[in-house]
Amino acid sequence: MWNRRSGKSKTALNDQIRKTQIVKGIYYYVLPTYRQAKQTVWDNLIKEHLPLEIVDKKNDSELAIYYKNGSIQRFVGSEDYDKHRGVNAIDVVFDEYSEQHEEIWTAIFQPILRENGGTATFVFTPKGKNHAWQLIQKARDNKEWFVSILGVKDTNTFSEAELVEIRANTPQSLFQQEYEVSFIDNAGQYFRRIRDNVYKQDNPEYSLPMEGDFQIGTDLAKYNDWTVITPFNLNTFKVYPQDRFNQIDWNLQEARIQVADSKFTGSKAHAIDATGVGDPVVENLRRVINIPEQPWNHAFKFTAQSRSDLLKHLAILLEQDKIKIPDDEGLISELESFRYEMSEGGTLKVTVPEGMTDDRVMSLGLAVYGQFEKTQNYRILEQQWSQKSKPKGNPAR
């Protein structure tokens, strides 16, 4: 378990190539996905580290190397781990094991290796106290295991100046996990204090009047996505329950958006996704609802930068306890699924797991975008001022 960019994959790969020349057999190099096996190892590391003089042939479609001494080395993903049942491996490397299914080891390869007297190598950085953490605890107390735990200060991977820059651009918990190899739960979670800012919709304290000043955020459906409409009260900074539907017909989407806009009588602006196919929808809606261009470009065009800005603003509002969100498990789960993902080069990006949607979060982000502090409801202020201004006593005086 070494820090990011310390050369652990290269070390494990070279060690396994060495083993193929000592004992004839079938060797597996396992990564979390087939795509990673192809791009990370097969297309890159193999070219750098494989001595061609010991190779009989390489099969690109199988991601397999056939050696002259009869050994075979295969590179696979663990996402469909059941398909590896019954393989007769004598050595397996699990690269990024903390991101793989535990069963790829416990149910698939461990029984085979025990039967064959084989060996296994686990290479990873921590991802919270999961199955990889449990494996480390067991291995430390077992003399049959070799354990190496090296953080950034042990490997000298970076200069002091590089570390200063990395620290400045990496969340503290993520730096501790990726570079100091500490087991920290949810270190890569993007949004913080999500459940601390949830309100129960049946709580009288959180009654939701339709009057007030609102900004509405709408993420439009594309292909198989969902359209989500999120009202946000600018006076209370409460997010109202979302309207989510997957009707792709643009006329019906426009009608539903108009209904939402008229329902919240004080709608100040409608921040709407105007990217690609959303652009003509926005132009049609401009005739009937308020979609200003300024000051926050509410006809919102999603780019890598604008998406990052939108998510960062939402993250700040949650972390500073400025907004309250409804007790909607779908929304909460989506917020919790957003993760920092760090490339081998150390570049950070924000992602959601494959197969999950982000439409609820994007709609919420649009609803709160550009808002920093609660605003006064000026209609209420005008009523209060009017009451105070009424003359007292005899009107004739």
Secondary structure, 3 states (H helix, E strand, C coil): CECCCCCHHHHHHHHHHHHHCCCCCEEEEEECCHHHHHHHHHHHHHHHHCCHHHEEEEECCCCEEEECCCCEEEEEECCCHHHHCCCCEEEEEEECHHHCCCHHHHHHHHHHHHHHCCEEEEECCCCCCCHHHHHHHHHHCCCCCCCCCECHHHHCCCCHHHHHHHHHCCCHHHHHHHCCCCCCCCCCECCCCCHHHEECCCCHHHCCCCCCCEEEEEECCCCCCCEEEEEEECCCCEECCCEEECCCCHHHHHHHHHHHHHHCCCEEEEEEECCCCHHHHHHHHCCCCCCCCCCCCCEECCCHHHHHHHHHHHHHHHHCCCCEEECCHHHHHHHHHCEEEECCCCCEEEECCCCCCCHHHHHHHHHHCCCCCCCCCHHHHHHHHHHHHCCCCCCCC
